[in-house]
Amino acid sequence: MSTAESRLTTTTPPDAAKSQATKETLEDYTLRFAPRSYRRWTPMVVATTALGGIAYMADFSIGAGIGLAHGTGNALVAIAVAAVVIFVTGFPLAYYGARYNIDLDLITRGSGFGYYGSVLTSVIFASFTFIFFALEGSIMAQGLKLGLGLPLPLGYAVSTLMVIPLVIYGMKALSKLQVWTTPVWLVLMVAPLVYLIAEDPGTVDRFLSYTGTDGGGGVNTASVLLGAGVCLSLIAQIGEQIDYLRFMPPKTEANKRSWWTAVIMAGPGWVVLGALKQAIGVFLAVHILTEVGAAAAPEPIQQFKGAFDAMMPSWLVVPLAVALVVISQIKINVTNAYSGSLAWTNSFTRVTRHYPGRMVFVLVNLGFALALMEADMFSFLNSILGFYSNCAIAWVVTVATDIGVNKYLLKLSPLQPEFRRGMLHAVNPVGVMAFVAASGLSIAMYFHALGDTLQPYSPVAAAVIAFVLTPLMAVVTKGRYYLRRSGDGIDEPLLDTAGNPSAVTLDCHVCHQPYERPDLTACATHEAIVCSLCLSTDKVGDHVLPAEPTRPAQPLAV
């Protein structure tokens, strides 16, 4: 138990609502900086937990859908192109999350969007979580129908309700779930693939020669980009990885090798396994195509049933296929529900200055997901993901460019991320304008507004426009809209001598809890300190520090 958690039993805050908000956010430091006193896991435990969250089956469906439409050659190139983009853009985000122990929304605030400007991207991320929750829930319902004869609508409800008990307890429960289920999941996924290739090498030839319904018999740019656009819808997955990576221990000389390994492996490295799963999805779909038909081939339950059929007694095939689907669905959907609830709560708290409780938005997120499932989103999966990817690409590329270019090359954006109310402008035109232009134009292209020829290039447009406009806007504005203040009124440094967030603890005079230095600012009306959540819920702004004269951002040492 952390110092902050132990104090909860001995201190009674003056306001009941604030007391509840404090108690909930200290369970795993939702909506705020994750302090060193709570981050007791080793780098490898954090990495294993984060990678456990990508055990989803959607990759198999995504790969199969692209492969069946465009052929194996186009699908493999599309998967590779998307993986490179996701890895490159995910690296700076993962580093900032692990180094400064904050989630992607808090990173976004100080990386070009501003305190309220990042509400827009929080909603986009929340949408990502319920879209993929619905996709995984649909896959699980397909498994329950095959294994137990459960009608799909009832299967959707079961797959939704079963994650609620698991997601209540936050990081502590999720880390145990992911670590213990990962070995079983890996064996069930890899074993049938190895067996098929070893026993029937001809499956590889059939896989490589498959041309698809729209592939045209060879690799072509339009098919590759259409497929890559679907894969790039997963670019927002880095947000869920960072929800775990923010609990990394401080980077030191003693642990720097394992620290970097964990950050790369569980940060941008998630896409390596994701791309392999997409390629496996193409392989399995081609393998079972003649048996189940094109309509059912993208369903992972059918893919693995066909794979298990070749190597096991018939009585064992369906139970194992269902077990794989259920384990995968649970592993990812507890993460989807958890991360989605954080995103919704974060946005709502900033806009209304009221903390309603994270469980409220667990239920909201699950409600959206269940509605999508009941609407049979699985049947038009690629259309949903292709549209969504434009928004996700614009957001992630904007933030990654702000970190890589505006912070480190142009030095117009502060190196150390800022997220506290009062320290940031409400809206920073750098990120907001780049994001709106990139997502708006690419969505118009996706819906053929600029002609059929340009339609496949919408994900490319989203990435290129975001990459160009982000530094351009920083130069035009001269970095004036990053920081509202140059200092937070506290003499204690934010970073220790090793460049890690300081572990010095100070008490918030509003909720009377101790917090580590990066979560605090001075109070505007008292000789006291205020924590970030109390600043967020300050309805009249009594505690918020006033603005200083606008000036270009000065880079801070890291």
N, C-alpha and C positions, 0 to 999 in steps of 0.2 A: 504493500500500500504506500502511495506517495505521501509526502509531507502535506500536500494540499488536501488529499483525501482524508488523512487522519484528523485534520483540523475541523472537518465538517461535523464531527460528532461532538465538538466542544464549543462551537460558535453558532449563535443564532442571528443571522442577518436580519436587519430591521424590516425588510419587505418580503412577504411570503413568496410572491412570484419570482423575485430576484433570487431568493434562496433556492427555489426549484431549478431555475436556470443555471445557477452556479453548480448545484449538485449534479445535474445531468451533464454539463459540459466538462466537468472534472472526471467523469467516468473514463473517457479516453480523449479528452481535450478537443472535443468538437468545436468548430468555429474559431479556434485560437491556436496560438503557438504551442507545440508539444514540448514540455519542459524536460530537462535532463534527468530530473528526479524520477520521472515516469518511464523514461526510455531505458529499460533494463535488459532488453533483448540483444543478443549478439547480431552482427551484420548478417550472418548466414541464416539465422532464424527469421529475421525480417524478410530476407530475400525469398526463403522457402514459403513463407506465408503469402507474400505478394504474388509469387508465381503460381501458388495454389489457386488463386482467383482466376487464372486464365485457362482453367480446365474445361471451359465451356465447349459445347458441341456445335455452336454456330459456325465456327470455322469450317467444319466439314460440309455444312449446308452451303456456305458462301462459295467455297471452292468448287463444290459439285455444280452449283447453279451456273457459275462462270464457265466451267469446263463443258457442261452439256450444251450451253448456248454457243460458245466461241471456239471450242476445241481445246485439246490438251496444250498445244504449243502456245496459243494466245493466253490461256489461263496461267501457265507457269511463268510466262514473261510478265503478265499483269501482277501476279502475286509477288514476284521479285521486285518490280518497280515500286509497288506500294510499300513493301517491307523496307526498302532503302529510305524512302521518304519518311516513314514512321520512325525508323531508327534515328535518323539525323535530327529530326525535329524533337524527338523525345528525349534525347541526351541532355540538353541544357535544362529542360524542365525537371527531369529526374534529379540532376545534380543540385538544383536549387531547393527542391523539396527535401532531399536528404541532408544537405549541408545546413539549411536554415530551419528545418523541422516545421514546415508549414505546407498546407495542401495547395492544390493547383489554383483554387479561387483566391487564396491569399497571395500567391505568386502573381496572378493575373492583375490584381488591384494595382500593384506597384510596377508592373511591367507594361505600362501603356494605356491602362483602362481607367484608373481612378477608383475611388471608394465606391461610388454608385454605378459607375460605368461597367464594372465587372458583373453586376447583377444579370446583365444580358447573357454573358457567357455561362454563368451559373445555371440559368434556365436551360441553356443548350446542353450542358453536361448532365443535368437532371433528366432531360429528354433522352439522352444517350442511355442512361441507366434503365429507364423503363422500357425503351424500345428493345434493348437486349435482354431484359428480364422477360419480356413477352416472347421473344424468340426462343429463349431457353425453356420457358414454361411450355411453349407449344411443342417443343421437341420431347420434353418429359411426358406431356399428355399423350403424344404419339406412342411412346414406350409403354405407358400404362394401359393404353387401348390394346396394344398388341399382346402384352403380357397378362393383363387381368381382365380384358374385355370392358374396361371402364370407358363410358362415352366421353368424347373429347371435351364437351363443356364442363363435365364434372372433373375431368383430368386437369383442365385449366385451373379450376378452383383449388384442387388439392395442391398443385404445384405452387400456387400463390400463397396459400395459408400456411404451408409447412415451414416456410422460412422465417415466419414471424418470431417464434421462440428463439431461433438461433441468432437473429440479428439484434436482439434487445441488448445484449451484453457487450457489444463493441469489440475492440481489438483483442482483449484477453481471450474471449471465447473463439473468435475467428482464427486466431493464430493456432490454437489447439486443433480446431477442425481441419484447417488446411494442411498442417504438418502430418497428421495421422492418416488422412485420406489420400494424399498424393501418391504414395507407392502403389496402392491398390489400383488407382486410376491409371497410372503409367503402364502397369502390367496388362490390364485389360485392353488398353488402346494399342500397344505396340505388338503384343504377341500374335494376334491374328494377321497383321500385316506381314510380319516376318515369315509366318507359316505359308501364306499365299504365295509370296515371291519365291520361297525355297522350293515349294512343291510344284508350282506351275509357273516357270519363268515366262511362259507365253503371255501371262497376264500383263507383264511389263510392255511387251510389244503392242498388245491391243490398246493399252493405256496411252502409249506415246503416239500411236497412229490415229487416234480418235480425232475427227475433224469438227464435231459439233454440228448443231443445226444452222448456225449463222457464221461459222468460222471461215468459210470460203476456201478451205483446204490448205491454208498456210497462215503464217504469222503476219498480221497487218496492224497498222497503227490504231485504227478506229476500234477494233475489237480489244486490243490491249488496253487502251485508255478507258473504255467502258468497263472492262473488268477491274482495272486498277481503281476506278472510282468507287466501285462497290467495296473493294478491300479497304480503301482509305476511310470508309465510314468508321473503321476501328481505330482511327488515329486518336480519338478521345479516350481510348483505354488507358493512356498514360495517366489520366486523372485518377483512375482507380488504383493504379500502381503506386502513385504518389500518396494516396491515402494510407498506404502501408509504409512507404519509404520515409515518411515524415517521422517515423519512430526509430530511425537509425541512431545509433550512439554517436557521440562526437568523433570526428576524424582526428586521429593522433598518429604520431610516428610509429607507434607499436602496432596499430591496426589498419594502417592506410592501405595495405595490399588487399586485405579481406574487405575493407570498406568499399574500395573502388570496384572490386569484383562483384560485390552484392549490388551496388548501385547500377552498374552496367547490365548485369544479368537480369535483375528484377525490374529495372527501369526500361530503357529502350530495348533491352535484350528479350523482352517478352515476345517481340514480334518474330524472332527466329523460330520459336516453337509454334507461334500462330501461323506463320507461313508454311511450316511443315505440315501442320494439321489441314490447312487449306489444300495443299497438294495431295495429301492422303485422301481428302474428300473427293477430289477429282478421280483418283485411282479407284476408290471403292465404288463410286457412282458408275464408272465405266464397267467395272467388274460385274455389277448386279443389273445393269441396264436391260439386258435381254430377258431377265427373270421378272422384274417388277415394273418395268416401263419407265419412261422419262418423268412422269408425274411423281412417282414415289422414290426415285433414285436419290434426290437430294435429302431425303429424310435419314438422319443418322441412325435411327433405330433399324431401318431397313438395311443400311450399309453394313452395320456391324452384325446384324443377324446373318446376312449373306456371308460375311467373313468367318463368323463362328461356325456356320454350317459346314465349312470345308475341313474343320479340324476337330470337331467335338461331336459327341453323341447328340442326337436330335433333342433328347429331353433336357439337355443342359444349355442349348443354344439360346432360347428365348430368355430364360432367367438371367444368364450372364449379360446378354445385350441390354436387358432392362436395368440390371444393376449398374452397368457402365453409364447409361443415360441418367439414371437417378443420382448417382454420385456426382457426375459432372454438373448436373443442374443445381444441386445443392451447393457445391463449391463456388460456382460463379454467382448464383442468385442471392446468396447471403451478402456477397460483395456488392452486387447491383443495388440491393435494398438499402444497405448501409451507406454506400457512397451517395446514392440518390437522396436519401433522407438528409445527409449533410448539406448537399447542394441546395435543396429546397429550403431547409431551415436557415441556411446562411443568407439566402436572398430575402426571405420573409422578414428575418430579424433586422436586416439593414433598412429595408423599405419602411416597415411599420414601427421599428424600434421597440419591438415586443418579441420575447422568446416564447414560442408556444409549446415547446417540448419536441424533441426529435421524433418520438414515436408517432406524433400526429402526421408527420410527413413520411414516415415509413408506410403508413396506411394510405396516404395520398398517392405515393409512388406506386404501391401495389394496385391501387384502384385503376390508375392509368394503364398499367401493364395488363391487368385482367380484361379491361375493355378492348385493348388491341388484340388480345388472344381470342376473345369471343367474336371479334370482327374478322377472324381468320387471316391475320397479317402474314402468316407463313406462306400463303399462296401468292402474295405479291411482295415477297421479301426483297428482291433485288431493286425494285422500284423505290421502296422506302429507304433502303440503305444508300442508293445512288443519290437521292435527293438530300438526305441528311449529311452525307459526306462533305458537301460543299460548305455547309456551316461549320462543321467540325474542323475541316482543313483550314479555313480562314482564321478561326480562333487559334488553333495550336501553332500555325506558322507565324501568326502575328506575335504571339508571346515568345516563341523561340527566337524570332528575329530580333525582338527588342532586347532579349538577353544577350544573344551572340553578337549583334551588330551595334545596337544603340548603347549597350552598357560597356562592352569590351573594346569595340573599335572606335565608335564615335565619342564615347564617354559623355553622352548627353543624358543618359538614364542612370540613376544611382545604382552602383554595383550591388549593394545590399538591399534586398527586397523590403519594401515598406507596406504595411497593411492596416495600420491603426487609424481610426477615425480622428480627424483633426490634423494628421500629418500629411494626408493626401488631399488633392483637389477632388471635388465630387465626380467630375468627368475629365478624363485626359483625352484630347482629340487625337493623339498619336495612334493609340490602339483602336479606339472606337471608330474613327474614320476609316482606318485601314481595314478593319474587320467588316464594317457595313458595306464598303465598296466591293471588297473581295467576295463576300458571301452573296450580296445582291446581284452582282453581274454574273457570277458563276451559276446561280440558281436560274437566272433568266436564260442563260445558255443551255442549261439542262432541260428546260421546258421548251426548247426550240425557238425562243424569241429572237435569236440572232441567226436562225437558219439551221437546217439539218446538218450541214457540213461541220459546223462548230460544236454541235451538241456533245460529241464524245470528249471534247476538250475542257469541259466545265471544271473538273477537279484540277487540271493544270492551271486554268485561269485563276481559281481560288488561291492556289499556292503562290503563283507568280505575282499576282496583284498584292497579296498580303506581304510578300517578301520585299517588294519594291516600295510600297506606300508607307510601310512602318518606319524605315529610316528617313524617307523623304519628309514625312510629317514631323519627325523629331527635329530635322534640320530647319524646317519652316518655322516651327514653334520655338526653336532654340532650347528645347528641354524645359520650358517654363512651367509646364503643367504636370510635372511628376510630383514634386514636393510642395505642399502648402506651407511647410515650415522646415527650417534647416536643423532645428533642435527640438527635443521633446521635453525639455525642462528638468531632466534628471542628469546629475553629474556622472553617475556610474556608467561606464562604457557598455555598449550593447554587446560587444564581442570580447572574448577573452584574448590572451596573448597568442593563442594558437589559431585565432580566427573563427572559433566556434561561438555560437550564441552563449552569452554569459549565464552562469548558473546562480548568480547572486539573487537572493530572494528578498522581496519587499512586499509589504501588506497593502492591499487595496482598501481605501477608507470607505468605499461604498458597500462592498459585500464582505469586508473584513477577512478575506482569505489571502494567503501568501502566494505570490506568483513570481516566476523568474523574470529577470530584467527585460527581455525582449517583448513581453506581453504588456508592458506598463508605459504610461506617460504621466507627466505632472498634471495636476488638476488646475483648471482655469480659475476657480473661485476659492480654493483652499490651499493651504500649505500642506499638500498631501499628494498621494499617488492613486491613480485609477487604472484598473485593468481594462483590456480591450473589449470584453463583453459588456462591462458596465458602461463603457463609452458608447457601444453600439445600441444599448437599450436606454440611453439618456434621451428622453423624449423632448426636453426643452433645450438641451445643449449646455447645461450649466457647467459641466465638467470638461467640455471640449475646448482645447487651446485655440486662441485666435490665430488668424492667418498672419504671416509676415509678408512684406513686400515681395512681389513675384521676382524670382531670379532664376537663372539657368541652374539646372541640377549639377551638383558637384559630386564627382565619383568618390565613393567611400572605399577604404582599403578592405580587402578580404584576405 
